[in-house]
């Protein structure tokens, strides 16, 4: 009955750099996605460095510059990709998070990757002499500076997004906590209502029994028996574990007592398949519908009317319906003294707190007269016929 809300922890430390672009956040992380993302990221960097080379460094043919930068970018990028895959698996999160550990980790790995990647790229391109130039103090210093610059820029871009994501997760956790508290409160209220019989109803029933003891002792005895059944059913509902069958037992006892009090002004039927009697429902979900039908439908009419309680399985949901042939919409109330004060509005709010949008309560006109109220509840997999 109760749904639990969980919020996944937010951590962007291991996110791919390409996810800085919102478009690339659409797909979940995975091996091939990250391989493709790395290729795209490397190609973008190759274009940037090729543009810088053409503007400030050399005047070589554009195709040659693009090719050299593309090969070096792919070798460096995939080397860093592989090093990060091993480092993230080998180094515990607590050893690369917080304080100075995080920038050190996310700068050291790219520096090593750039040096090794350049060496691999020079080998692939047949630039044997350049392989050793990479390790010259001047080139190492340039590599370290460039790597630190890029890593710092990426951290500066990732950190605000990570903080925003953590704030959103905190809000989601708080909303889930509030929703869970509302569900607990709604269930507690329905349990409390199920555990009690409205005092006026109890007093009126006992007073009616007293008047029948001498004149119609058999009827008085039957009314006391049904009242005892009603009280036992109410006590069972207090534990919060209710089935449709138990709710109907409670409702039948209630309607029996009302029928003995109202006489021919009240007739009622219950039409529920046996296979649905074990379906789990919140406590005190049927009786408020019946009370509403009596109070607002039958009691205002001198001749009374009929109440029909039914239930069916409808598209994976349990549809509980209470229809009356009473006064219908827009008639003044004439309470019988049997209402618990749980109106349809309150029931609807409690169902929303328990089930969210999965439950509903609707009211419609019943032909030829009266009102039809339908409650739809989600059926648990084990409850479905």
Secondary structure as GFF3:
##gff-version 3
##sequence-region A 1 385
A	DSSP	three_ten_helix	17	20	.	.	.	ID=ss1
A	DSSP	three_ten_helix	22	25	.	.	.	ID=ss2
A	DSSP	alpha_helix	31	52	.	.	.	ID=ss3
A	DSSP	pi_helix	53	57	.	.	.	ID=ss4
A	DSSP	alpha_helix	62	90	.	.	.	ID=ss5
A	DSSP	three_ten_helix	93	95	.	.	.	ID=ss6
A	DSSP	alpha_helix	99	124	.	.	.	ID=ss7
A	DSSP	alpha_helix	128	133	.	.	.	ID=ss8
A	DSSP	alpha_helix	137	194	.	.	.	ID=ss9
A	DSSP	alpha_helix	199	215	.	.	.	ID=ss10
A	DSSP	alpha_helix	217	236	.	.	.	ID=ss11
A	DSSP	three_ten_helix	237	239	.	.	.	ID=ss12
A	DSSP	beta_strand	242	243	.	.	.	ID=ss13
A	DSSP	alpha_helix	244	262	.	.	.	ID=ss14
A	DSSP	three_ten_helix	263	265	.	.	.	ID=ss15
A	DSSP	beta_strand	266	272	.	.	.	ID=ss16
A	DSSP	three_ten_helix	274	276	.	.	.	ID=ss17
A	DSSP	beta_strand	280	281	.	.	.	ID=ss18
A	DSSP	alpha_helix	287	293	.	.	.	ID=ss19
A	DSSP	pi_helix	294	298	.	.	.	ID=ss20
A	DSSP	beta_strand	305	314	.	.	.	ID=ss21
A	DSSP	beta_strand	317	324	.	.	.	ID=ss22
A	DSSP	alpha_helix	344	355	.	.	.	ID=ss23
A	DSSP	three_ten_helix	356	358	.	.	.	ID=ss24
A	DSSP	beta_strand	360	365	.	.	.	ID=ss25
A	DSSP	beta_strand	371	378	.	.	.	ID=ss26
A	DSSP	three_ten_helix	381	383	.	.	.	ID=ss27
###
